[in-house]
Amino acid sequence: MPTYILLSTLTPEGRQTLLDHPDRLELVNEEISDLGCKVIAQYAVLGPYDFVTTIEAPDNPTIAHLSVSLGSRGTINIVTLPAIPTSELRDKLKEGGHLGP
């Protein structure tokens, strides 16, 4: 399955929800599973984002559905990035066909 990176920032409502209900993290991960996706890794981080989550999803429409669904709650803002294994990138680069000099 394709891999995606979700960079998440909690809204004020999301921070309050998480403070009041820390187990909400696991419940959301279960909901992610219910949409046919799998959480591979999840980290709370410092800086411009609150969480970095690696997810496997069947396809782009499924991960888009997931991002819109979670974001519609008003508790989180998400930037979703497709992730390409470096081995796949290397193999593609070896195929040639460069556009530059």
Backbone as a chain_set.jsonl record, in Angstrom:
{"seq": "MPTYILLSTLTPEGRQTLLDHPDRLELVNEEISDLGCKVIAQYAVLGPYDFVTTIEAPDNPTIAHLSVSLGSRGTINIVTLPAIPTSELRDKLKEGGHLGP", "coords": {"N": [[0.845, -1.182, 0.0], [0.443, 2.301, -0.653], [2.389, 4.851, 1.012], [1.913, 7.516, 3.305], [2.606, 10.72, 4.733], [1.414, 12.455, 7.445], [1.205, 15.651, 8.598], [0.326, 17.213, 11.419], [-1.542, 19.741, 13.096], [-2.839, 20.812, 16.086], [-5.931, 22.423, 16.75], [-7.183, 25.109, 18.876], [-9.462, 23.922, 20.063], [-8.879, 21.252, 19.66], [-6.565, 20.922, 21.21], [-7.654, 21.264, 23.754], [-9.446, 19.113, 23.841], [-7.649, 16.941, 23.693], [-6.189, 17.359, 26.018], [-8.18, 16.969, 27.936], [-8.942, 14.37, 27.325], [-6.735, 12.223, 26.956], [-6.579, 9.629, 25.872], [-7.77, 9.825, 23.477], [-6.116, 9.857, 21.291], [-5.546, 7.135, 20.644], [-8.125, 6.293, 20.025], [-8.712, 7.767, 17.72], [-6.828, 6.644, 16.012], [-7.914, 4.105, 15.766], [-10.229, 4.754, 14.36], [-9.065, 5.579, 11.993], [-8.137, 3.154, 11.077], [-10.593, 1.946, 10.586], [-11.287, 3.173, 8.225], [-9.842, 1.83, 6.388], [-7.151, 2.269, 6.411], [-3.755, 2.24, 7.721], [-2.007, 2.957, 10.624], [1.352, 3.461, 10.759], [3.444, 4.643, 12.159], [3.641, 7.085, 14.766], [4.255, 10.277, 16.028], [4.569, 12.682, 18.588], [5.567, 15.968, 18.206], [7.834, 18.773, 18.519], [7.678, 22.166, 17.514], [6.533, 23.586, 14.401], [4.495, 21.772, 13.898], [2.281, 19.483, 15.601], [2.024, 16.732, 15.551], [3.477, 13.982, 13.802], [2.602, 11.635, 11.53], [2.815, 8.454, 10.114], [1.216, 6.777, 7.588], [-0.296, 4.009, 5.976], [-2.219, 3.704, 3.093], [-4.814, 2.646, 0.839], [-5.013, 4.19, -1.533], [-4.832, 7.46, -3.18], [-7.439, 8.8, -3.135], [-8.574, 7.607, -0.828], [-6.854, 8.415, 1.302], [-7.217, 11.125, 1.08], [-9.917, 11.326, 1.739], [-9.728, 10.494, 4.406], [-8.153, 12.613, 5.511], [-9.809, 14.862, 5.05], [-12.07, 14.084, 6.483], [-11.076, 13.847, 9.166], [-10.178, 16.479, 9.519], [-12.542, 17.9, 9.32], [-13.702, 17.964, 11.765], [-12.817, 20.072, 13.194], [-10.811, 20.086, 15.056], [-8.238, 19.672, 14.32], [-5.651, 20.463, 11.997], [-4.408, 19.368, 8.92], [-1.62, 18.487, 6.949], [-1.084, 16.604, 4.182], [1.127, 14.322, 2.814], [2.366, 12.461, 0.084], [4.523, 9.675, 0.345], [7.564, 8.508, -0.921], [9.434, 5.645, -1.127], [12.959, 5.734, -0.795], [14.435, 3.876, -2.227], [12.766, 3.291, -4.394], [12.737, 5.778, -5.66], [15.438, 5.982, -6.357], [15.635, 3.834, -8.193], [13.926, 4.78, -10.195], [15.311, 7.07, -11.009], [17.539, 5.897, -12.126], [16.544, 4.977, -14.488], [16.857, 6.935, -16.342], [16.269, 9.526, -18.828], [16.387, 12.283, -18.324], [15.426, 15.724, -17.914], [16.969, 17.965, -17.716], [20.293, 19.488, -18.206]], "CA": [[0.0, 0.0, 0.0], [1.195, 3.554, -0.629], [2.662, 5.452, 2.318], [1.655, 8.949, 3.398], [3.008, 11.399, 5.954], [0.462, 13.474, 7.863], [1.733, 16.647, 9.524], [-0.901, 17.683, 12.045], [-1.506, 20.808, 14.081], [-4.084, 20.882, 16.843], [-6.599, 23.706, 16.93], [-7.447, 25.286, 20.315], [-10.434, 22.907, 20.489], [-8.171, 19.978, 19.673], [-5.691, 20.881, 22.389], [-8.494, 21.056, 24.934], [-9.947, 17.734, 23.78], [-6.557, 16.03, 24.026], [-5.883, 17.557, 27.43], [-9.259, 16.353, 28.72], [-9.095, 12.954, 26.969], [-5.491, 11.781, 26.297], [-6.782, 8.375, 25.141], [-8.368, 10.156, 22.18], [-5.142, 9.491, 20.25], [-5.763, 5.74, 20.242], [-9.445, 6.184, 19.415], [-8.598, 8.279, 16.354], [-6.095, 5.633, 15.237], [-8.883, 3.047, 15.463], [-11.089, 5.28, 13.295], [-8.246, 5.539, 10.785], [-8.182, 1.742, 10.662], [-11.937, 1.679, 10.059], [-11.352, 3.697, 6.861], [-9.009, 1.001, 5.529], [-5.769, 2.745, 6.475], [-3.006, 1.674, 8.83], [-1.002, 3.832, 11.219], [2.64, 2.779, 10.84], [4.182, 5.299, 13.244], [3.075, 8.381, 15.137], [5.111, 10.987, 16.973], [4.303, 14.054, 19.014], [6.785, 16.704, 17.901], [7.905, 20.183, 18.87], [7.889, 22.98, 16.327], [5.305, 24.073, 13.764], [3.478, 20.718, 13.897], [2.122, 18.789, 16.872], [2.166, 15.297, 15.336], [3.88, 13.438, 12.509], [2.035, 10.293, 11.47], [3.03, 7.705, 8.88], [0.029, 5.957, 7.357], [-0.472, 3.295, 4.713], [-3.597, 3.784, 2.61], [-4.924, 1.981, -0.455], [-4.872, 5.088, -2.677], [-4.967, 8.89, -2.897], [-8.781, 9.179, -2.692], [-8.813, 7.144, 0.548], [-6.146, 9.272, 2.252], [-7.884, 12.429, 1.019], [-11.131, 11.155, 2.551], [-9.286, 10.472, 5.796], [-7.722, 13.953, 5.902], [-10.982, 15.739, 5.092], [-12.92, 13.624, 7.582], [-10.494, 14.257, 10.441], [-10.134, 17.936, 9.576], [-13.889, 18.468, 9.417], [-14.099, 18.025, 13.181], [-12.411, 21.366, 13.74], [-9.834, 19.908, 16.14], [-6.905, 19.433, 13.78], [-5.342, 20.836, 10.618], [-3.508, 18.32, 8.436], [-0.941, 18.535, 5.656], [-0.899, 15.212, 3.78], [2.195, 14.186, 1.819], [2.691, 11.106, -0.34], [5.923, 9.341, 0.634], [8.141, 7.576, -1.879], [10.651, 5.027, -0.601], [14.141, 6.194, -1.532], [14.841, 2.834, -3.173], [11.958, 3.467, -5.595], [13.234, 6.976, -6.313], [16.732, 5.628, -6.953], [15.377, 3.009, -9.372], [13.339, 5.641, -11.226], [16.373, 7.932, -11.497], [18.44, 5.065, -12.953], [15.911, 4.758, -15.795], [17.274, 8.002, -17.254], [15.206, 10.4, -19.311], [16.482, 13.566, -17.634], [14.973, 16.906, -18.649], [17.979, 19.011, -17.613], [21.555, 19.265, -18.928]], "C": [[0.89, 1.244, 0.0], [1.309, 4.116, 0.795], [2.45, 6.953, 2.241], [2.148, 9.466, 4.74], [1.951, 12.459, 6.239], [1.142, 14.369, 8.897], [0.516, 17.351, 10.114], [-0.633, 18.766, 13.077], [-2.855, 20.853, 14.779], [-4.626, 22.306, 16.842], [-6.767, 23.921, 18.442], [-8.436, 24.245, 20.858], [-9.771, 21.538, 20.587], [-7.243, 19.848, 20.867], [-6.5, 20.611, 23.648], [-9.027, 19.63, 24.976], [-8.868, 16.755, 24.204], [-6.161, 16.146, 25.495], [-6.913, 16.859, 28.322], [-9.348, 14.841, 28.513], [-7.84, 12.457, 26.244], [-5.64, 10.488, 25.497], [-7.406, 8.606, 23.772], [-7.423, 9.79, 21.032], [-5.377, 8.074, 19.739], [-7.114, 5.564, 19.562], [-9.431, 6.681, 17.971], [-7.867, 7.269, 15.481], [-6.993, 4.452, 14.882], [-9.82, 3.486, 14.338], [-10.349, 5.281, 11.955], [-8.252, 4.132, 10.208], [-9.529, 1.409, 10.02], [-12.104, 2.189, 8.629], [-10.453, 2.912, 5.9], [-7.559, 1.431, 5.467], [-5.088, 2.142, 7.697], [-1.974, 2.682, 9.321], [0.274, 3.018, 11.4], [3.457, 3.329, 11.995], [3.529, 6.642, 13.516], [3.939, 8.998, 16.218], [4.508, 12.336, 17.319], [5.619, 14.793, 18.83], [6.687, 18.143, 18.386], [8.179, 20.969, 17.596], [6.559, 23.37, 15.71], [4.178, 23.036, 13.7], [3.435, 20.048, 15.258], [2.348, 17.286, 16.742], [2.669, 15.021, 13.921], [3.419, 11.986, 12.523], [2.332, 9.681, 10.104], [1.885, 6.716, 8.74], [0.149, 5.245, 6.021], [-1.948, 3.37, 4.356], [-3.658, 3.152, 1.225], [-4.635, 2.9, -1.643], [-5.069, 6.54, -2.243], [-6.38, 9.284, -2.467], [-9.08, 8.758, -1.245], [-8.116, 8.042, 1.558], [-6.732, 10.677, 2.24], [-9.161, 12.401, 1.856], [-10.78, 11.197, 4.032], [-8.938, 11.882, 6.275], [-8.903, 14.916, 6.023], [-11.873, 15.378, 6.277], [-12.381, 14.062, 8.936], [-10.503, 15.778, 10.587], [-11.496, 18.573, 9.765], [-14.372, 18.6, 10.856], [-13.739, 19.359, 13.827], [-11.383, 21.272, 14.847], [-8.403, 19.778, 15.634], [-6.818, 19.967, 12.343], [-4.257, 19.879, 10.148], [-2.915, 18.699, 7.083], [-0.607, 17.083, 5.326], [0.111, 15.138, 2.638], [2.352, 12.733, 1.395], [4.174, 10.868, -0.1], [6.391, 8.277, -0.359], [9.381, 6.959, -1.248], [11.856, 5.448, -1.447], [14.64, 5.142, -2.519], [14.051, 2.949, -4.478], [12.407, 4.701, -6.372], [14.553, 6.691, -7.035], [16.522, 4.834, -8.237], [14.809, 3.853, -10.521], [14.406, 6.54, -11.836], [17.333, 7.169, -12.416], [17.853, 4.795, -14.329], [16.334, 5.81, -16.816], [16.105, 8.881, -17.65], [15.199, 11.761, -18.631], [16.013, 14.711, -18.519], [16.042, 17.983, -18.682], [19.239, 18.656, -18.396], [22.254, 17.973, -18.541]], "O": [[1.97, 1.235, 0.59], [0.453, 3.886, 1.649], [2.769, 7.585, 1.234], [2.116, 8.759, 5.747], [1.631, 13.27, 5.37], [1.597, 13.898, 9.939], [-0.237, 18.008, 9.394], [0.348, 18.725, 13.819], [-3.896, 20.925, 14.126], [-3.867, 23.271, 16.923], [-6.515, 22.998, 19.216], [-8.271, 23.748, 21.972], [-10.069, 20.759, 21.493], [-7.147, 18.778, 21.468], [-6.089, 19.829, 24.505], [-9.053, 19.009, 26.038], [-9.129, 15.84, 24.986], [-5.836, 15.147, 26.137], [-6.564, 16.241, 29.327], [-9.774, 14.113, 29.409], [-7.875, 12.285, 25.025], [-4.899, 10.273, 24.538], [-7.552, 7.665, 22.992], [-7.871, 9.455, 19.936], [-5.403, 7.844, 18.53], [-7.239, 4.774, 18.626], [-10.064, 6.084, 17.099], [-8.247, 7.06, 14.329], [-6.846, 3.862, 13.811], [-10.165, 2.689, 13.466], [-10.943, 5.013, 10.911], [-8.359, 3.947, 8.995], [-9.591, 0.678, 9.032], [-12.963, 1.7, 7.895], [-10.316, 3.283, 4.735], [-6.819, 1.012, 4.577], [-5.743, 1.606, 8.591], [-1.171, 3.196, 8.543], [0.281, 2.01, 12.106], [4.092, 2.571, 12.729], [2.944, 7.259, 12.625], [4.309, 8.342, 17.191], [4.001, 13.045, 16.449], [6.67, 14.306, 19.248], [5.597, 18.659, 18.631], [8.85, 20.47, 16.694], [5.556, 23.474, 16.417], [3.024, 23.397, 13.47], [4.428, 20.041, 15.987], [2.802, 16.635, 17.683], [2.33, 15.731, 12.974], [3.789, 11.209, 13.403], [2.124, 10.314, 9.069], [1.614, 5.923, 9.641], [0.641, 5.817, 5.048], [-2.817, 3.134, 5.195], [-2.654, 3.128, 0.513], [-4.079, 2.456, -2.647], [-5.424, 6.817, -1.097], [-6.519, 10.045, -1.509], [-9.766, 9.48, -0.521], [-8.714, 8.401, 2.573], [-6.745, 11.352, 3.269], [-9.448, 13.344, 2.594], [-11.458, 11.859, 4.818], [-9.39, 12.297, 7.342], [-8.988, 15.69, 6.977], [-12.367, 16.255, 6.985], [-13.126, 14.587, 9.763], [-10.803, 16.3, 11.661], [-11.597, 19.671, 10.312], [-15.36, 19.286, 11.118], [-14.282, 19.728, 14.868], [-11.103, 22.268, 15.515], [-7.46, 19.773, 16.426], [-7.788, 19.923, 11.587], [-3.302, 19.605, 10.876], [-3.62, 19.17, 6.19], [0.075, 16.409, 6.098], [-0.04, 15.814, 1.62], [2.461, 11.853, 2.249], [4.992, 11.762, -0.319], [5.705, 7.285, -0.602], [10.298, 7.688, -0.868], [11.77, 5.507, -2.673], [15.215, 5.493, -3.55], [14.606, 2.729, -5.555], [12.454, 4.678, -7.602], [14.752, 7.107, -8.177], [17.152, 5.119, -9.255], [15.173, 3.655, -11.68], [14.413, 6.754, -13.048], [17.871, 7.734, -13.368], [18.583, 4.422, -15.248], [16.188, 5.601, -18.02], [15.103, 8.984, -16.943], [14.136, 12.332, -18.387], [16.186, 14.669, -19.737], [16.035, 18.831, -19.575], [19.272, 17.678, -19.142], [23.321, 17.665, -19.072]]}, "num_chains": 1, "name": "protein.A"}
